[in-house]
Amino acid sequence: MSDGQGWFKAMTEAVADADSSDQLEHVRLQWLGKKGRLTAAMRNLGDLPAERRREEGKRLNTLREFFETLYRQHRQRIAAEEEDRVLRAEVLDMTLPGPEPMVGRLHPVSRVTQMVEDIFLKMGYSLAEGPEVETNWYNFEALNVPEYHPARAMQDSFFVNLPGYVLRTQTSPMQIRAMEKARGSLPLRVISTGRVYRRDEDSTHLPMFTQLEALVIDQAVGLADLKGTLLTMARELFGPRTQIRLRPSYFPFTEPSLEVDISCVVCQGQGCPVCQDGWLEILGSGMVHPTVLQNGGYDPELANGFALGLGIERVAMLLYGADDIRLLYQNDLSYLTTFGDLWPRGEEGEEISK
Ligand SMILES: [Zn+2]
């Protein structure tokens, strides 16, 4: 049978030890559940002799009221603590960084196009545009490309199903269009970027690529002006210590014509598997041919100029160290996102030396 003081103590300790609603419920069942100690004691009252039954019943009721009071108070405290814990866990930390959204970025070709355009815009050039489907006149004849020139053969150019039209093989038709638009005024400084189309494909060529064309027409323009422009562009693009090398070449629309190499971006001109001899071919340029000037409405006796054409993909590959030009156009995001942020190296704080 229960000894009163022992149960008071046991109840008090059991309730005090419970520190969650679940534990407290467990304690309640131990005392007041169907198989609880108090419940069992009350059930056994009937077995007692009548003279003890009354007294024992009173005592058990007191114990029961004592437990219920303990239980109620403790339950309130636990509920308050639990609510407090939940509230504290739910506090919003406004300084936590949010989930990072997927951010798009410019395609490497667009990025490099903007970089090169920016270099020329800073030098005072303006932007010009021309159509991608060109007439034979603008794409070939006006640029002094005669009928027998290999570029005009079917295997080299994409002709469209309209006599006299071709997918432009270069951005140079823009030269004639820009000169016509300027109507003989001087100076003329324009750049034009756009897609051009040629029928060859291997790991270094695409049937379509992006070219940037620059044209300057003024009085007494010299090769030194062209060289200074090329050096400025090369150093802005590839770093302030970049050197350039000019080699004589032949293009129908320039005389003289120059191939332009830059010191290798990989080995800085020391010689490596990429460059062999320390130089990388990067663009073609030259002084505008008198016939082209005439076709654009300028008198070669009064004005002259230079032009240059640059393959944007080629520059992108060099800047990013990519090795297969075709990957640029396979729309493979996992490949394209490996191209990091890239800014003209001259802007990194290093002064571009003259
Ligand atoms: Zn090299």
Residues whose N, C-alpha, C, O or C-beta is under 5 A from the ligand:
A	BS01	ZN	C264 V266 C267 G271 C272 V274 C275 G278
